[in-house]
Amino acid sequence: MTTGTTSTTEPGGPDAEVNVFAVELERWRDVRGFSRAALAKAMGYDRSYVSKVLSGAERPSETFAGHAEAALQAGGALRSAFRDFEANRPAKARPVVGPVADTAAGMGGLVVDHDDATLRYEDGAYRLSQRRHLVNQGTEPITRYLIRISVDRYPGDPERSNQLYSENPLSWDEIDLHAWHGRGRANPMDWTAHHDRDAFKEVWLLFSGAHGHFPLYPGESCWIEYEYTVTETHWGNWFQRAVRLPTRTLSVCLDFPAELGASVWGLHTSMTAQAAPFATAIGRDDTGDRHIFSWSCEDPPLHARYRLEWDFRGRAARTAGASPSKVMASLGIVQDTDPALRQVARRFDLPTEAEDARRVVTELNSAAERVAQAHTFGKGMGVAAPQIGIDRAVAIVRTPDGEAITLFNPTIIESGGEVDEQYEGCLSFFDVRGRVPRPHVIHVEHADIDGQTKITVFERGVARLVAHEVDHLNGKLYTDRMRDGVEPIPVEQYRGTGSTWKY
């Protein structure tokens, strides 16, 4: 997606009077003693974007103004300045956006100027409020907009999810969908179901309602908003935004009760199996009895997926001084008493099962993020699908230098070099560490997401990490590899936490 430039005014230029928001924002930044970098961090925005708003090179959004108000505690002054700015600013040339690809029928030429979602949790249910500022850059009027409601209580485990929704399907009564057109929910929108499945709904929001028809004509823009509810019986601890139309700004707000002690993180995924943490930090604002988490990005690429996940730590059965194994169990790691760890994992049929494979990898990365927040891994770490209760042959490894390795259907076909013995730990029985002999070099045959077979050579510490995870997929634990007569030691006696492998 390419964008043109938008004409703007400088705060101190001849048209400064129309950019009252930039002037007011700069004043409150100075009052509170925030640097531009500190303000950006407090708001959960990229520093360069905040700087552009301050200089007048970027037009602020209503959501941006709200985040600025919360960060600077301006007593409503910034929201008021934004309203004045919107009311008085002259019409601007709209950004020129490149060709639209892969849009739903009836939405060609549609561009999303701002996509803003707020997910609020209360009394066992999630309520999503979704606002979008749409621009019709096509040649035909737009009379409907397709939305998707897709839930998954057990992402990464499709069999378990299918069973849940076949026995207890998501219903229209539970969703309680409402939609509006225009600022301030001016006009209710009619809607009609497009697809109705147990865990998946697609809906056409119609640009019509009790106030007649209001198509979005070429060159025009409008706000639409819709809300729906899903109980936690149907919705897991995750929320994903998939970029299906050219989008300028994407923002998300998660609103949780403070008593739940929510911890939030984000993963950016694409059509490949790879996942990476968000490039910008997730902001947090503790207001009264609520914890508000906010995140945004500019010009997200088409087909990108931004996934926020959370853990309600205040609800978890953790106490001060809990053993390492109990901590790992509370983070969703299957423990060694579970017979599932002694089974050979089912291989993927790739690329046929590529979508299932991506879902499992997303869950593995989510588990790795949770675990990494609870413990320091100087030697790197890995998680195999059976360790999170999924009977599939895939594992991820994060090396000490930050490399992410994903292995589908891995098999060690050759080993060589010296054999050394070093301590290993396992998330599935993390109270102990054991000395395990492993070769310095292993050759691993594995598949990629497209089903192509490849052979990768791993050495030394990374070879040890990979071999440990391959063992998990074959129903083996590192204790099976230890020499006769050698027993694991309590973690309290282990002195290698946080250190790297020794070679």
C-alpha positions, 0 to 999 in steps of 0.5 A, a space after each residue: 500500500 502506498 499513500 500520498 502526502 496530506 497537506 497540513 499546517 504547522 502549529 506556529 505557521 500562518 494557519 496555526 489557529 486551525 491546529 489548536 490541538 497540536 498547540 494544546 498538546 505541546 503545552 500539556 507536554 511541557 506542563 507535565 515535563 514529558 519528552 516526546 519519546 516519553 509521551 509516545 511511550 505513555 500513550 502507546 504510540 510510535 514516537 515518530 507519529 507523536 512527533 508528526 502530530 505535534 509538528 502538524 505534519 499528521 492529523 490526530 484521530 479522536 482515539 489519539 486525542 483520548 490517549 493523549 488526554 489519559 497520558 497527560 491528565 489534562 482535565 478534558 482540555 485535549 479532548 476539547 481542543 480536538 473537537 475545536 480542531 475538527 470543527 474548524 479545520 478546512 477540508 483536506 485532500 484525502 490520501 491517495 491509496 494504491 490498488 485494493 486487492 482481495 477485498 470482499 465483493 461489493 467493497 472494491 476501492 474501500 480504504 480504512 482510514 482508522 480501525 479502532 477496537 475496544 474490548 471490555 471484559 466484565 462479569 464473564 463476558 467480552 463486549 467488543 466496540 469496533 469503529 472504522 472510518 471508511 473512505 470510498 476511493 472507488 468508482 461505485 457507491 458502497 451499500 454494504 460492509 462485511 464483518 466477521 465474528 470468529 471465536 475460538 476458546 482453544 486456539 491451536 487445538 481445532 478438535 477440542 474447539 470443534 467439540 465445544 462449538 458443536 455442543 454449545 454453538 455461538 448464537 445470535 442471541 448471545 452476540 446481540 449485534 448492533 451497528 450504527 452509521 455516522 459519528 455518535 451512532 447517529 443512524 442505526 444500520 440494518 444487517 443480514 447474515 452472510 455465513 452462520 456457523 457454530 463458531 463463525 459468523 459473517 454479517 453484511 452491515 447495510 448502509 440503510 436503516 430506519 432513516 432510509 438509505 445512506 450509501 457511501 459514494 465515491 470520494 466520501 467518507 464516513 464512520 461506522 460502528 458496531 458492537 457484539 458480546 461473546 461470553 468467556 465460555 466461547 472466547 479465549 484470552 486473545 483478540 486478533 486484528 486481520 488487515 483485509 483492506 488497505 488501512 492507515 491506522 490500526 488501534 486496539 484498547 483492552 479494558 479489564 477489571 483491575 482485580 484480575 491482574 491482567 498481563 498483556 502481550 502482542 504477536 504480529 503474524 502473517 501468512 507464514 508460520 512465523 510470529 514476532 512481538 509487536 514492534 511498539 510497546 503496549 501502553 497501560 493506564 491504571 484508572 480506578 478499578 480498571 486496567 486499560 491496555 492500548 496499542 496502535 500502528 500506522 500503515 499495517 501491511 495487507 494480510 498482516 495479523 496482530 494478535 493480543 493475548 492476556 493472562 488474568 494473573 489475579 485469577 490464577 492459583 499462584 501464591 508467593 513462593 510457589 514452586 517453579 513447576 506450579 508456576 509453569 502449570 499455571 502458565 498452561 504447561 502440561 506437567 510430567 504426570 500427564 500421559 500425553 507427554 509419553 505419546 508420539 505426536 501426530 504429524 502434519 499433512 502439509 500443506 493441506 493442514 497449513 492453517 491448523 499448523 499456523 494456529 498451533 505455532 501461534 499458541 506455542 509462541 503465546 506460551 513462550 511469551 507467558 513463560 519468558 515473563 516468568 523466568 530468565 532463559 540465558 541458554 534459550 528455550 523451546 516449547 513442543 506442542 504436547 507441552 501445551 496439550 496439543 497432539 501435533 508434531 511441531 515445536 519452536 525454539 528460541 536461541 540465546 541470540 534471539 533466533 526463532 526456529 519452527 520445526 514441523 514433523 522433525 526427525 534427527 537423521 544424523 548426529 556427529 561431533 563430540 558428545 558432552 554432558 550439560 544440565 537441562 531443564 524442562 518446563 514440564 518438571 521445572 523443579 529440577 535440572 539434570 545432566 544430559 549427554 548430547 552430540 555437538 551436531 545433529 542433522 534434522 529433517 523437517 518440513 516448512 509450512 508449504 510442505 517442502 522437506 529440508 534438512 538443517 544442521 544444528 550445532 552445540 547449544 542450539 543442537 541441544 535445544 532442538 534435540 530436547 524438543 524433538 524428544 518431546 514429539 517422540 514421547 521422551 523426556 530428558 531423564 530418559 537420556 541421562 546416564 544410569 545412576 545419575 539423578 536430577 538435582 533440585 533447582 535450588 542447587 543449580 547455579 546456571 540460571 541465566 548463563 549461556 551454554 559452556 563449550 
